[in-house]
Amino acid sequence: MRSRYKIVKNSNLYFITSTIVGWLPVFTEKIFCDIIVNSLTYCRQKKGLRLFAYVVMDTHIHLLVSSEAVSGIIRDFKSYTAREIIRIAKENQRKRLLKQFEFYKKGHKATSEYQVWQEGFHPQVVAQEDVFRQKVAYIHCNPVRRGLVEDAGHWVYSSAGNYLYGKGCIEIDQIEL
């Protein structure tokens, strides 16, 4: 990982941010958002990812997660979702988007034609209850701050609905505080 952020202990709770290269607005369409939803659901059900909060914005995602294998799960998640985003872009003749993924590809990525995600995922340990609550509020208020909705619970691709109404597009894990 090429950042100052590192996974220290896998059982920790982490606030994670992953961003699309060039801050391209990929998640403005349901078809691309559903790739994230389906992949996070799979990671929860099959890979042991515990998901406590999430938001999918147009250019990035925020997650509050834990697992015994956080780095590996997030690596696999990003790899799989990148392949799926590229596949869908090719199927739907999104030539401009593919050109942008090609343009932003890092030079050392010799085996791939495109790059979808920026490198790394900036994990930050969340070790205290007040920090957990602050991160959940930050995640849920992201669409409100951007002016996309007036109420955090109205953003479909967020766990705010899970917290406010008991349901969302992804089942989340409960944490004892």
C-alpha positions in Angstrom: 0.0 0.0 0.0 1.4 3.4 -1.0 0.2 5.6 1.8 0.7 6.5 5.4 -2.5 4.7 6.3 -1.9 1.0 7.2 -3.9 -1.8 8.6 -2.4 -2.3 12.0 -4.6 -5.1 13.4 -7.2 -6.8 11.3 -9.8 -7.1 14.0 -9.9 -3.3 14.4 -12.7 -1.2 13.1 -11.7 0.9 10.1 -13.0 4.0 8.3 -12.2 3.5 4.7 -12.4 5.7 1.6 -11.9 4.5 -1.9 -12.0 7.0 -4.8 -12.4 6.5 -8.5 -9.3 7.7 -10.5 -9.5 11.3 -11.6 -12.6 11.7 -9.3 -14.6 10.5 -12.3 -18.4 10.5 -11.5 -19.0 6.8 -12.2 -21.7 6.1 -9.6 -24.3 8.4 -11.1 -26.1 5.4 -12.6 -27.8 2.5 -10.9 -26.0 -0.1 -12.9 -22.6 1.0 -11.5 -23.9 1.5 -8.0 -25.4 -2.0 -8.0 -21.9 -3.4 -8.7 -20.8 -1.9 -5.3 -24.0 -3.0 -3.5 -23.7 -6.6 -4.8 -20.0 -6.8 -4.1 -20.3 -5.5 -0.5 -23.2 -7.9 0.1 -21.0 -10.8 -1.2 -18.1 -9.7 1.0 -20.4 -9.7 4.0 -21.9 -13.0 3.3 -18.9 -15.0 2.0 -15.7 -13.2 3.1 -16.4 -12.2 6.7 -16.5 -8.5 6.2 -18.4 -6.7 8.9 -20.0 -3.6 7.5 -21.3 -1.0 10.0 -21.8 2.0 7.7 -21.4 2.9 4.0 -22.2 5.5 1.4 -21.7 5.3 -2.3 -21.2 8.8 -3.8 -20.7 9.7 -7.4 -16.8 9.6 -7.2 -16.0 7.6 -4.1 -17.2 5.3 -1.3 -16.8 5.5 2.4 -17.1 2.3 4.6 -16.9 1.6 8.3 -15.8 -2.1 8.4 -13.9 -4.8 10.3 -12.7 -8.3 9.5 -9.8 -10.6 10.2 -8.7 -9.9 6.6 -9.6 -6.3 5.9 -6.7 -5.6 3.4 -7.4 -8.7 1.4 -11.1 -8.2 1.3 -10.8 -4.6 0.2 -8.2 -5.5 -2.4 -10.4 -8.2 -3.8 -13.5 -5.9 -3.7 -11.7 -3.2 -5.6 -10.3 -5.6 -8.2 -13.7 -7.3 -8.8 -15.7 -4.0 -8.9 -13.1 -2.5 -11.3 -13.4 -5.5 -13.7 -17.2 -5.3 -13.5 -17.3 -1.5 -14.1 -15.0 -2.0 -17.1 -17.1 -4.9 -18.4 -20.4 -2.8 -18.1 -18.7 0.2 -19.7 -17.6 -1.9 -22.7 -21.0 -3.6 -23.0 -22.7 -0.2 -23.0 -20.2 1.4 -25.4 -19.1 4.0 -22.8 -16.0 4.8 -24.9 -15.4 8.2 -23.2 -15.4 6.6 -19.7 -13.0 3.8 -20.9 -10.7 6.5 -22.4 -10.7 8.3 -19.1 -9.8 5.0 -17.2 -7.1 4.5 -19.8 -5.8 8.1 -19.3 -5.6 7.8 -15.5 -3.9 4.4 -15.5 -0.6 4.5 -13.6 2.4 3.9 -15.7 3.6 1.0 -13.5 0.3 -0.9 -14.2 1.8 -2.7 -17.2 -0.6 -5.6 -17.2 -3.8 -3.6 -17.3 -5.3 -1.4 -19.9 -7.4 0.6 -17.5 -7.4 1.8 -13.9 -10.7 2.4 -12.1 -9.8 3.0 -8.5 -7.1 5.2 -7.0 -4.5 3.1 -5.2 -4.9 2.4 -1.6 -8.0 2.8 0.6 -6.9 5.1 3.4 -7.9 2.9 6.4 -8.2 4.8 9.7 -8.6 3.0 13.0 -11.8 3.8 14.8 -11.1 2.8 18.4 -13.5 5.0 20.4 -17.3 5.2 20.6 -17.4 8.9 20.0 -15.1 8.5 16.9 -17.4 5.7 15.6 -20.4 8.0 16.0 -18.6 10.8 14.3 -17.6 8.6 11.3 -21.2 7.2 10.9 -22.5 10.8 10.9 -19.9 11.9 8.4 -20.7 8.9 6.1 -24.5 9.5 6.3 -24.3 13.3 5.9 -22.0 13.1 2.8 -25.0 13.3 0.3 -26.6 16.1 2.4 -23.4 18.2 2.4 -23.2 17.7 -1.4 -26.8 19.0 -1.8 -28.0 15.7 -3.3 -30.7 15.1 -0.7 -32.1 17.1 2.2 -32.4 14.1 4.5 -29.6 11.5 4.9 -32.2 8.7 5.0 -33.3 9.5 1.5 -30.0 8.6 -0.1 -30.5 5.1 -1.4 -26.9 4.1 -1.5 -26.2 4.7 2.2 -26.6 2.9 5.5 -28.5 5.9 6.8 -31.7 4.1 5.9 -30.6 1.1 8.0 -30.0 3.3 11.0 -33.2 5.4 10.6 -35.7 3.0 9.1 -34.2 -0.4 9.8 -33.6 -1.2 6.1 -31.3 -0.3 3.3 -30.0 -1.6 0.0 -27.3 -3.5 1.9 -27.8 -5.3 5.2 -25.3 -3.9 7.8 -23.8 -5.4 11.0 -24.8 -4.2 14.4 -22.2 -3.0 16.8 -22.5 -3.0 20.6 -21.7 0.4 22.0 
